[in-house]
Amino acid sequence: MRKLILCDFDGTISIRDMGYVLLNRFSSGDWESIDRDFCEGKIGSREAYARIAKILKGDKESVLRFTREHSQIDPHFKPFYQYCLENDIDVKIVSDGLDFYIRTILDAHQLSGIPFYSNTTHLRADGGTDIFFPYVSEECGLCGTCKKQIVRNHRKEYERIFFVGNGFSDRCAARESDLAFAKDSLYPYCIDQDITCHFFQNFSDILKDLKKRIRGIIFDLDGTLIEAYEAIYLGLKEVFQQAGREIFPYGELNRYLKADLESTLHQFFSPEETQKNIPVMRKRYEEVYLYHTHFLDGAKEVLETLYTRGIILGVASNKFGRFSRLALNHLGVSSYFKSVIGAGDVPRNKPFPDMIHVSLKDMELPAEEVVFVGDTLTDIETGKEAGVDVYALPTGFHTRKELSQKKPKRILRSLKELSYLLGKPL
């Protein structure tokens, strides 16, 4: 399977946007107003460059020397690129920047062998600059370099194309690729547009993703594999009734359900009352939960598929451990799991990492070979604290946008996505 990784340059490979750095030094006019019009969507990059060309002044030798002196790339890019070379993954640069500084920076860092697509320039003897657009697309004509068209042009040659980027000019390419690695403004755009993406901070994160082989999955339970909210509500209702208080409507449960039972009850009762009410809640819950617990859509089929493929499975839930194990037994899947850890089984509940650490030990797997799948912000915090990648699911009370605030490794559309996602490298 031939793979290609297309990388943006400014703000992605180059730590700073070299175009802005050069404008700060060599522009003879109000380039900020041009940039403002571009950022506000009033003009595209072609129009922006046409205006910039009129105010960008500097002799060629000074401009290139300044570029070399201020070149700074992601320190993790070279190890990433070396891994790709050794594993037959092609890497090319696609940039809406200018060729002269890309070439100069690549040469400065001994990376001149990387092919790149960009706008081209002619630094004139009189200090002026001419800018040309060999990779423009007349489909929209906004960007000087149409990254979407470059992705399309490579489709016949590669089975999988990944895109790495951070900004406005990367949006169309991210949508066109098989998987986007996104940060800065590109990440929330991908989340909003339901584009499959992995959040990254630097190329070390991408390198880890390329190397990762998932051998185990730890699941949260409620809202991830099963739905037991009615049973939870009935348990809370018993507590409120015994306290002589009126409970909130069932439809508002998502507002009050916290990471664990103690935190949920503490919103309504004093610390002393909360401790007295925990056994009341658990007693009523134990009476009703098996009758009000069912799999979320497709969950059982996904578990069967993963188990058959030899993926080692675990559970880490803030549901009381005994209830978690009985629920899985009742649903007929307890034999699929090598580890089921719940509240009461470890000193501290999620978001502390204790449950994940015990699960990893039970599963006999290192953190880098495991992902944690959950549906809450607490799950994302827990996985990160434990050093495992988190795949978040918008099947509980949180939306994709809300989950994205904690930047999990990936946001799944549904559990079914795991069935074809795992068992093979990126």
C-alpha positions as CSV (number, residue, x, y, z in Angstrom):
1,M,0.0,0.0,0.0
2,R,1.8,3.2,-1.2
3,K,1.4,6.1,1.2
4,L,2.0,9.8,0.7
5,I,2.2,12.5,3.4
6,L,1.6,16.0,2.1
7,C,2.8,18.7,4.5
8,D,2.1,22.4,4.8
9,F,5.2,24.5,5.4
10,D,4.6,27.8,7.2
11,G,3.6,27.1,10.8
12,T,3.8,23.4,10.3
13,I,7.3,22.4,9.2
14,S,8.7,25.9,9.7
15,I,7.9,26.9,13.2
16,R,7.1,30.5,12.2
17,D,5.3,31.7,9.1
18,M,8.3,32.9,7.1
19,G,6.1,35.0,4.9
20,Y,5.1,37.2,7.9
21,V,8.7,37.3,9.1
22,L,9.9,38.6,5.7
23,L,7.1,41.1,5.4
24,N,8.0,42.5,8.8
25,R,11.5,43.1,7.6
26,F,11.3,43.9,3.9
27,S,7.8,45.4,3.2
28,S,7.7,49.1,2.3
29,G,3.9,49.5,2.9
30,D,0.9,48.5,5.0
31,W,1.0,44.8,4.7
32,E,-1.1,44.3,7.8
33,S,-4.2,45.7,6.1
34,I,-3.7,43.2,3.2
35,D,-3.4,40.4,5.7
36,R,-6.4,41.6,7.6
37,D,-8.5,41.5,4.4
38,F,-7.2,38.0,3.7
39,C,-8.0,36.7,7.2
40,E,-11.5,38.2,7.0
41,G,-12.1,36.4,3.7
42,K,-12.4,39.6,1.7
43,I,-9.6,38.5,-0.7
44,G,-7.9,35.2,-1.5
45,S,-4.2,34.6,-1.3
46,R,-3.7,35.4,-5.0
47,E,-5.0,38.9,-4.6
48,A,-3.1,39.3,-1.3
49,Y,0.2,38.3,-3.1
50,A,-0.6,40.7,-6.0
51,R,-0.7,43.5,-3.5
52,I,2.2,42.3,-1.4
53,A,4.4,42.1,-4.5
54,K,4.1,45.9,-4.9
55,I,5.5,46.6,-1.4
56,L,8.0,43.7,-0.9
57,K,11.4,45.3,-1.5
58,G,14.9,43.9,-0.9
59,D,18.0,42.9,-2.8
60,K,18.2,39.1,-3.4
61,E,21.3,38.6,-1.3
62,S,19.9,40.3,1.8
63,V,16.6,38.6,1.5
64,L,18.2,35.1,1.3
65,R,20.7,35.8,4.0
66,F,17.9,37.0,6.3
67,T,15.9,33.9,5.5
68,R,18.8,31.6,6.4
69,E,19.4,33.4,9.6
70,H,15.8,33.2,10.7
71,S,15.0,29.7,9.5
72,Q,13.7,27.5,12.3
73,I,11.9,24.2,11.7
74,D,10.1,21.8,14.0
75,P,13.0,19.9,15.7
76,H,11.0,16.6,15.3
77,F,10.6,17.0,11.6
78,K,13.9,15.3,10.6
79,P,13.3,12.1,12.7
80,F,9.8,12.0,11.2
81,Y,11.1,12.4,7.7
82,Q,13.9,9.8,8.2
83,Y,11.3,7.3,9.4
84,C,9.2,7.9,6.3
85,L,12.3,7.4,4.1
86,E,13.1,4.1,5.8
87,N,9.5,2.8,5.5
88,D,8.7,3.8,1.9
89,I,6.3,6.6,2.8
90,D,6.7,9.5,0.4
91,V,6.7,13.0,1.8
92,K,6.1,16.2,-0.2
93,I,5.5,19.8,0.8
94,V,2.5,21.8,-0.4
95,S,2.5,25.4,0.5
96,D,0.7,28.6,-0.4
97,G,4.0,30.4,0.5
98,L,6.9,31.4,-1.7
99,D,9.4,29.0,-3.3
100,F,12.6,31.0,-2.5
101,Y,12.3,30.9,1.2
102,I,11.1,27.2,1.3
103,R,14.1,26.2,-0.8
104,T,16.5,28.3,1.3
105,I,15.2,26.8,4.6
106,L,15.2,23.2,3.3
107,D,18.8,23.7,2.1
108,A,19.8,25.2,5.4
109,H,18.6,22.1,7.2
110,Q,19.9,19.5,4.7
111,L,16.4,18.7,3.5
112,S,16.7,19.7,-0.1
113,G,15.6,16.3,-1.4
114,I,12.0,16.9,-0.4
115,P,9.8,17.8,-3.4
116,F,7.6,20.8,-2.9
117,Y,4.7,22.7,-4.6
118,S,4.4,26.4,-3.9
119,N,4.0,29.8,-5.5
120,T,7.1,30.9,-7.4
121,T,9.0,34.2,-7.2
122,H,11.5,36.2,-9.2
123,L,13.6,38.5,-7.0
124,R,14.5,41.3,-9.4
125,A,17.8,43.1,-9.6
126,D,16.0,46.4,-8.7
127,G,14.8,44.9,-5.4
128,G,11.2,44.2,-6.5
129,T,9.5,40.9,-6.5
130,D,7.3,39.1,-9.1
131,I,5.0,36.3,-7.9
132,F,3.5,33.6,-10.1
133,F,1.0,30.8,-9.4
134,P,1.8,27.6,-11.3
135,Y,-0.5,25.4,-9.1
136,V,-3.6,27.6,-9.0
137,S,-6.9,26.1,-9.7
138,E,-9.6,28.0,-11.5
139,E,-12.3,26.0,-9.6
140,C,-12.2,28.7,-7.0
141,G,-9.0,30.7,-7.7
142,L,-8.6,32.0,-4.1
143,C,-5.4,30.2,-3.2
144,G,-2.2,30.7,-5.2
145,T,-1.4,27.0,-4.6
146,C,-4.5,24.8,-4.7
147,K,-3.7,22.0,-2.2
148,K,-6.9,20.2,-2.9
149,Q,-6.0,19.8,-6.6
150,I,-2.5,18.5,-5.6
151,V,-4.1,15.8,-3.4
152,R,-6.4,14.8,-6.3
153,N,-3.5,14.7,-8.7
154,H,-1.7,12.1,-6.6
155,R,-4.7,9.8,-6.2
156,K,-3.8,7.4,-9.0
157,E,-0.3,7.0,-7.6
158,Y,-1.1,6.4,-3.9
159,E,-3.6,4.3,-2.0
160,R,-3.6,6.5,1.1
161,I,-2.8,10.2,1.3
162,F,-2.4,12.0,4.7
163,F,-2.3,15.7,5.1
164,V,-0.5,17.8,7.7
165,G,-1.4,21.4,8.3
166,N,-2.4,24.2,10.6
167,G,-4.3,27.0,8.7
168,F,-6.8,28.5,6.3
169,S,-5.1,27.4,3.1
170,D,-5.1,23.8,4.4
171,R,-8.8,23.3,4.7
172,C,-9.6,21.9,1.3
173,A,-6.7,19.5,1.3
174,A,-7.7,18.2,4.8
175,R,-11.1,17.5,3.4
176,E,-9.7,15.7,0.4
177,S,-7.2,13.5,2.2
178,D,-7.8,10.2,3.9
179,L,-6.7,11.5,7.3
180,A,-5.6,15.0,8.4
181,F,-3.1,15.8,11.1
182,A,-4.4,19.2,12.3
183,K,-3.4,21.9,14.8
184,D,-4.1,25.6,15.4
185,S,-7.1,26.9,13.4
186,L,-7.3,23.8,11.2
187,Y,-8.2,21.5,14.1
188,P,-11.5,23.2,15.1
189,Y,-12.3,23.5,11.4
190,C,-11.9,19.7,10.9
191,I,-14.0,19.1,14.0
192,D,-16.8,21.4,12.8
193,Q,-16.8,19.9,9.3
194,D,-16.6,16.3,10.5
195,I,-13.3,15.7,8.8
196,T,-11.3,12.7,10.1
197,C,-8.3,14.1,11.9
198,H,-5.7,13.5,14.5
199,F,-4.6,16.5,16.7
200,F,-0.9,17.1,16.8
201,Q,1.4,19.5,18.5
202,N,4.6,18.7,16.5
203,F,5.9,16.0,14.2
204,S,6.8,13.8,17.2
205,D,3.1,13.2,17.6
206,I,2.7,12.2,14.0
207,L,5.7,9.9,14.1
208,K,4.2,8.1,17.1
209,D,1.0,7.7,15.2
210,L,2.8,6.2,12.2
211,K,4.6,3.7,14.5
212,K,1.6,2.8,16.6
213,R,0.2,-0.7,16.5
214,I,-2.9,-1.0,18.6
215,R,-3.1,-4.3,20.4
216,G,-5.5,-3.4,23.1
217,I,-8.5,-1.1,23.8
218,I,-9.8,0.0,27.2
219,F,-13.4,1.2,27.1
220,D,-15.4,3.4,29.4
221,L,-18.8,1.8,30.0
222,D,-21.8,4.2,30.4
223,G,-22.3,6.3,27.3
224,T,-19.6,4.4,25.4
225,L,-20.6,0.7,25.3
226,I,-23.9,0.7,27.3
227,E,-26.7,3.0,28.2
228,A,-27.9,2.9,31.8
229,Y,-29.0,6.4,32.4
230,E,-32.5,5.5,33.4
231,A,-31.2,3.2,36.1
232,I,-28.9,6.0,37.3
233,Y,-31.8,8.4,37.5
234,L,-34.0,5.9,39.4
235,G,-31.1,5.5,41.9
236,L,-30.9,9.2,42.3
237,K,-34.6,9.5,42.6
238,E,-34.6,7.1,45.6
239,V,-32.0,9.3,47.3
240,F,-34.0,12.5,46.8
241,Q,-37.2,10.8,48.0
242,Q,-35.7,9.6,51.2
243,A,-34.3,13.1,51.7
244,G,-37.8,14.6,51.2
245,R,-36.7,16.6,48.2
246,E,-37.9,16.8,44.7
247,I,-35.5,15.6,42.0
248,F,-34.8,17.4,38.7
249,P,-36.5,16.1,35.5
250,Y,-34.9,13.1,33.7
251,G,-34.2,15.3,30.7
252,E,-31.8,17.4,32.8
253,L,-29.7,14.4,33.9
254,N,-26.8,15.4,31.6
255,R,-26.5,18.7,33.4
256,Y,-25.9,17.1,36.8
257,L,-24.2,13.8,36.0
258,K,-20.5,14.1,37.0
259,A,-17.4,11.9,36.8
260,D,-18.4,9.8,39.8
261,L,-21.4,9.2,42.1
262,E,-19.8,11.3,45.0
263,S,-19.3,14.3,42.8
264,T,-22.9,14.0,41.4
265,L,-24.5,13.8,44.9
266,H,-22.3,16.6,46.3
267,Q,-24.1,19.1,44.1
268,F,-27.2,18.7,46.2
269,F,-26.1,17.4,49.6
270,S,-23.5,18.3,52.2
271,P,-20.4,16.1,52.4
272,E,-21.9,14.2,55.4
273,E,-25.2,13.7,53.6
274,T,-23.4,12.6,50.4
275,Q,-21.6,9.8,52.2
276,K,-24.9,8.6,53.8
277,N,-26.7,8.7,50.4
278,I,-24.1,6.8,48.4
279,P,-25.2,3.3,49.8
280,V,-28.9,4.4,49.3
281,M,-28.2,5.2,45.6
282,R,-26.2,1.9,45.1
283,K,-28.9,-0.2,46.7
284,R,-31.6,1.1,44.5
285,Y,-29.4,1.0,41.4
286,E,-28.5,-2.6,42.1
287,E,-32.2,-3.5,42.2
288,V,-33.0,-2.0,38.8
289,Y,-29.9,-1.6,36.7
290,L,-29.9,-4.9,34.9
291,Y,-33.4,-4.2,33.6
292,H,-32.5,-0.7,32.4
293,T,-29.1,-1.4,30.8
294,H,-28.6,-2.1,27.1
295,F,-25.9,-1.9,24.5
296,L,-25.5,1.2,22.5
297,D,-26.1,0.7,18.8
298,G,-23.6,-1.7,17.3
299,A,-21.5,-2.0,20.5
300,K,-21.9,-5.8,20.9
301,E,-21.0,-6.4,17.2
302,V,-17.9,-4.2,17.5
303,L,-16.8,-6.1,20.7
304,E,-17.3,-9.4,19.0
305,T,-15.3,-8.3,15.9
306,L,-12.4,-6.9,18.0
307,Y,-12.3,-10.0,20.3
308,T,-12.3,-12.3,17.2
309,R,-9.4,-10.3,15.8
310,G,-7.4,-10.9,18.9
311,I,-7.5,-7.3,20.3
312,I,-7.1,-7.4,24.1
313,L,-10.1,-5.6,25.7
314,G,-10.5,-3.9,29.1
315,V,-13.0,-1.6,30.9
316,A,-12.2,1.4,33.1
317,S,-15.5,2.9,34.5
318,N,-16.5,5.1,37.4
319,K,-19.4,2.8,37.8
320,F,-19.0,0.6,40.9
321,G,-16.8,-2.2,39.9
322,R,-19.1,-5.0,41.0
323,F,-22.0,-3.4,39.0
324,S,-19.7,-3.1,35.9
325,R,-18.8,-6.8,36.0
326,L,-22.3,-8.0,36.6
327,A,-23.7,-5.8,33.7
328,L,-21.2,-7.2,31.3
329,N,-22.0,-10.7,32.4
330,H,-25.7,-10.0,32.1
331,L,-25.1,-8.7,28.5
332,G,-23.2,-11.9,27.6
333,V,-19.8,-10.3,26.9
334,S,-17.8,-10.6,30.1
335,S,-15.5,-13.3,28.6
336,Y,-14.3,-10.8,26.0
337,F,-12.6,-8.6,28.6
338,K,-9.2,-9.4,30.3
339,S,-9.7,-6.5,32.7
340,V,-12.8,-4.8,34.2
341,I,-11.9,-2.0,36.7
342,G,-14.5,0.2,38.4
343,A,-15.1,2.4,41.3
344,G,-13.9,0.7,44.5
345,D,-11.3,-1.3,42.8
346,V,-8.6,1.3,42.9
347,P,-7.8,4.1,45.4
348,R,-8.9,6.9,43.0
349,N,-11.5,7.1,40.3
350,K,-11.2,8.9,37.0
351,P,-9.9,11.4,36.1
352,F,-7.0,10.0,38.1
353,P,-5.1,7.4,36.0
354,D,-5.3,4.6,38.5
355,M,-7.8,2.5,36.6
356,I,-5.9,2.7,33.3
357,H,-2.7,1.8,35.0
358,V,-4.3,-1.4,36.6
359,S,-5.9,-2.3,33.3
360,L,-2.6,-2.0,31.4
361,K,-1.0,-4.3,34.0
362,D,-3.9,-6.8,33.7
363,M,-3.8,-6.7,29.9
364,E,0.0,-7.0,29.9
365,L,0.4,-4.2,27.4
366,P,2.5,-1.0,27.3
367,A,0.6,2.3,27.1
368,E,1.8,3.0,23.5
369,E,0.0,-0.1,22.2
370,V,-3.4,0.8,23.8
371,V,-6.1,3.3,23.2
372,F,-8.8,4.4,25.7
373,V,-12.3,4.9,24.2
374,G,-14.6,7.2,26.2
375,D,-17.4,9.7,25.8
376,T,-16.7,12.4,28.4
377,L,-14.2,15.1,29.0
378,T,-13.2,13.2,32.1
379,D,-12.3,10.2,30.0
380,I,-10.0,12.4,27.8
381,E,-8.3,13.8,30.9
382,T,-7.9,10.3,32.3
383,G,-6.3,8.8,29.2
384,K,-3.9,11.7,28.8
385,E,-2.9,11.5,32.5
386,A,-2.2,7.7,32.0
387,G,-0.2,8.3,28.9
388,V,-2.5,6.5,26.5
389,D,-4.1,7.9,23.3
390,V,-7.8,8.7,23.7
391,Y,-10.4,8.1,21.0
392,A,-13.5,10.1,22.0
393,L,-17.1,9.3,21.2
394,P,-20.0,11.8,21.0
395,T,-22.4,9.2,22.1
396,G,-22.9,10.5,25.6
397,F,-23.7,14.0,26.8
398,H,-20.9,15.8,25.0
399,T,-20.9,17.0,21.4
400,R,-17.9,16.7,19.0
401,K,-17.1,20.3,19.6
402,E,-17.2,20.0,23.4
403,L,-15.0,16.9,23.2
404,S,-12.5,18.6,20.9
405,Q,-11.7,21.2,23.6
406,K,-9.7,18.6,25.4
407,K,-8.0,17.5,22.2
408,P,-8.3,13.7,22.2
409,K,-6.2,11.9,19.6
410,R,-9.2,11.2,17.5
411,I,-13.0,11.7,17.7
412,L,-14.9,8.7,16.3
413,R,-18.2,9.0,14.5
414,S,-19.4,5.8,16.1
415,L,-18.0,2.7,17.8
416,K,-18.4,0.9,14.4
417,E,-15.4,2.9,13.1
418,L,-13.2,0.9,15.4
419,S,-14.0,-2.3,13.5
420,Y,-12.1,-1.2,10.3
421,L,-9.7,1.3,12.0
422,L,-7.9,-1.2,14.1
423,G,-5.7,-4.1,13.3
424,K,-3.8,-2.2,10.6
425,P,-1.2,0.6,10.6
426,L,-2.1,4.1,9.4
